[in-house]
Amino acid sequence: MGKLAYVFPGQGSQYVGMGYEFYREFSESADVFHSAETALRYNLTEIIFNGPEEELNRTLNTQPALLTTSLAIYAVLRSKGFPEPDFVAGHSLGEYTALAVAGGVELFEAVRLAHLRGKYMQSAVPEGRGAMLAVLKLPPEKVEEACRLAQDAGVVEPANYNSPEQTVISGEKPAVEKAGEIAKDMGGRVIPLKVSVPSHCSLMKAAADAFRLKLAQTPIKNISVPLVQNYTAQAHRMAPEIRENLYRQIFSSVKWFHSVLYMVEQGVDTFVEVGPKNVLSKLIQQTVPHVRVFNVEKVEDVEKVLKAIR
């Protein structure tokens, strides 16, 4: 029998109305949404279910909204008898969801961390100064080279190693645009991302330093289910390491496909993405086409996926 990993999406997977069916049909889900509101002391569910979209897309709302929705869906999976995972992982913000699922941080604290992380990231770089861009059809080494060649225009760095053929770059707008042009000349395809913050690059160092104190004040426990972290692409269980990696993750590249390869090397052959959209499922399929990948986003997915993985 192969091993099972649950993975959780990050920013970019949000949409207005996500998780509403779960909220309506399952008290376990409704409890998670209500607890998140209590933790934040503002009407997060109203923003998640009814928008407006601009409000949901503000980083300080997006992050707790995604975490809450994924945890609300996961609460239903647990109640339906889904098996315990052998590994958990999440993409960027999703790492906090994964940590909560592994029992390393309480829901109340996780939601507050997600909100504060978003708030510090939002305020680290003035609106309009930063940019992010996805580069497709080029190997990571070529994208790294494009960033190096564009550095005379400002800060630009690989932010997310999403799959062997998709790398997201992040930094100051002129440098990101220049690196994008260079990547196109190399034969890559370029997609500008709708983001308000240039995540996972050195411009986020100040945000990470401000957030570090909040991380230090948050009770984080050692965990028995290994968490594969973005910063190292390795499994961690001890609270001090987890905390340090969460801090570094904010201004460092997300090693997503390396994390997927690591889990497969450890015997994982089934991935279940829990939360809105199926971004991670697609990236996993691009990276390791031979594994089984499922995603639970809608109520009808629950029984279907449970049957398939049992």
C-alpha positions, 0 to 999 in steps of 0.5 A, a space after each residue: 500500500 502506498 502512502 497518502 498526502 493531503 495538500 492545501 492550496 494557497 493564494 490564487 485559488 480563492 473565489 467568491 462563494 467557495 465552501 458555501 455548500 459545505 457551510 450549508 450542509 454540514 455543522 462541522 463546516 459551519 463551526 469552522 467558519 464561525 470559529 474563524 469569525 470569532 478569532 478575527 472579530 470581523 465578518 469573514 464568511 460574508 466576504 467569502 460567500 458574498 464578496 465583493 471580489 476586490 475585498 476577498 482578493 485583498 491579501 489580508 482577507 484572502 489568506 484567512 479565507 482560504 485557510 478557513 475554507 480548506 479547514 471547513 472542508 477537511 472537517 467534513 472529510 474527518 467526520 466521513 472517515 477519511 484516512 489519516 494522512 502520512 504527510 501534509 503539505 500546502 502551497 505558501 499560505 496552504 502550509 498553515 492549513 496543513 500545519 493546523 490539520 497535523 495538529 501543530 496549531 489550533 484553528 483560532 491561532 491559525 486564522 489569526 496568523 493567516 490574517 496577520 501574515 497577509 496584513 504584513 505582506 500587504 503593507 511591505 511593498 507599496 501598491 503598484 511597485 511589485 509584480 509577479 509573473 508565471 513562466 511556462 514551458 521553460 525549465 527552472 534553470 532558464 527562468 533563474 537565468 532570465 532573473 539574473 539577466 534582468 537584475 539591473 532593472 531591480 529585484 526579481 527572483 524565482 518565487 514559486 517552483 510550481 512544476 518542472 515547466 512552471 516557475 513564478 517570478 516575483 519582484 519590482 515591476 520593471 525587473 519582473 517585466 524585463 525578466 518576462 521579456 527575456 524568458 519569452 525570447 528563450 521560448 517561454 510563455 509568460 502570464 502576469 498574475 493578478 496579485 497585490 503583493 510580490 510574494 516569496 522574494 527579498 522584498 518581503 523580508 521586512 514583512 517576515 521580520 515583523 511577522 516573526 514576533 507573532 510567530 514566536 508568540 503563537 503556540 506551535 506544537 510538535 506534530 506526529 504527521 510530517 509537514 513537508 515545508 516549502 522552504 526546505 522541501 523536507 518533512 518537519 515535525 519539531 515546533 522550532 524548525 517549523 516556526 523558523 521555516 514559516 518565517 523564511 518561507 515568506 521571503 524565499 522561494 516555494 519549492 513546491 515541485 521539489 516537495 512533491 518529488 520528496 513525498 513520492 520518494 517517501 512512498 506517497 502515491 495518492 494526493 488529495 487536494 482539499 480546498 477551492 479549485 484544483 491548482 495543486 492537483 494540476 501541478 502534481 500531475 505535471 510533476 509526477 504523472 504516474 500518481 493518483 491525484 484527487 481534489 475535494 472542492 464540492 460536496 459531491 466530491 466527498 463520497 467519490 474521493 472516499 470510495 477511490 482512496 479506501 
